[in-house]
Amino acid sequence: MYHVTVAFRADREYEFHVHADDIAGLTKDAAREWLQEEFDELECTPSNPVGKVLVLDVILNVAKYGGEQRFAQGGEWARRFVACVGVALDRPAVRIDVPGFVVG
């Protein structure tokens, strides 16, 4: 359903496939809420200190501050993150370039 890649370097990319079972009952609002809670919990610094923090900034910062190790392990947190990203953005493929600070 969704294919999410989180890249920390060209040779360190983590690919996740999000299936219908992974997102059953997960609404767009709930996905964004989880991402925002993680943003706050990880004490992320907004890239734009003035004004509204956009969902792409939240996603990039949560990936960055969450750390590569969580994606390398592929555990519950990483699976929840990619499920929420998939639902929040509703794109079949998402690439999160952490060092480049770009979601494509």
N, C-alpha and C positions, 0 to 999 in steps of 0.2 A: 504494500500500500504506500509506504514512504521509505525512501532510501536517504539516510542521513550520514554524511561524512564529516568527521571532526578532525581537522588537520593542525598539527603543532609544528611540523616541518615536512618537507617533501617526502622524507623517508619515515615519517611518523604520523600516519593517518589511520583513523579508526572508523570502520564502516559498520553501520547498523541498519538492519532491515526492520521496519516497524510494520507489524501485521494487524489485521482487524482485531484480533484477540487482545493485542497490546493496548489498544485505545478504546476498547468497548466501554461506553458510558463516559468517556472523557470529552467534555465540551470545550469549545474554544476558550470560554471564560475561565474554566477550571485550569486549563493548560497555562494560560497567561498568569493566573493567580499563583500557580506553583512556581513558575519561573520568577515572578516578582518576589515571592517569599524567599527563594534561594538567593536572589540578588541581594536582598536585605540581610539574610543570615550570613552570607559570605562577605558582607561588608564591602561590596563592590563600589567602585568609584565611578560615577556616571561620566561618560566621555563629554557630555554637554552639561556643565554644572548649572546652567541656567535653563529653566523651562522643563518641559515634559521629557521624560526618558522614554524613548521609542522602544518597541518590542525587539527590534534588531539589536539595539544597544544592550538590552537586558540579556538576550541570548548570548551575544559575544562575551559580555562580562562574566556571566555565569560559567561559560565554558572555560574562560581564562582563569578565573579565581577558583573554580572547582578543581582545576588542575588536570594535567595529562594522565596522572596515575589512575584517576577514577575511570577514564575512558579505556585505558590499557587493560584494566581489570574487567571491564565489561559487566560490572555488577548491577545491582538494583538501581542505584542512583543514576548511572549512565543510561540505563534503559528507560527510566522515567524521564530523564532529560530529553532524549531523542523523541520519545513519544509526544511529549509536550511541545517540542519544536515542530514536529510534523503536523500536529493538530492546530497549533497557533498560526502557522504559516500556510497550511493547506497546500503545499507544493509536493509533487511526487518525488522530487529530488532536491536535497538541500546540502550545500557544502559550507561548512563553517571553518573559515581560515582564521585561526586564532592570532598568529603573529601579524597577518595582514589586516586584521580587524575588519573582515568582510564576510557577509553572508551572501552566497550566490546560489 
